[in-house]
Amino acid sequence: MPCNGKTFDDYLADAMLRSAVERQFEIIGEALNNLSKVDPELAALVPDLARIVAFRNILIHGYASVDDALVWQVLAEKRPRLEEHLRQLLAGLS
């Protein structure tokens, strides 16, 4: 499944792209982990928060064993729903 005009083969062929995607997932996971400490009630509204933080931990601590297919799957299939949900939460806060 293409994502932002890129295919999985494009992703595999581009080390900088893989690094950038992994870094962004690390940032998202860290931000949501911090949210869970600062505002647990709001964090509870984020679907799969614990899994997102766990994914971040895998990326941070398991560079040698990062599964590129899993990262791509999360990017292509899970991220769009998470992004939409977070946009809705943010809109409700303002």
Helices and strands as residue ranges (DSSP letters): H 8-13, H 15-38, H 40-43, H 49-61, G 63-65, H 68-73, I 74-78, H 79-93
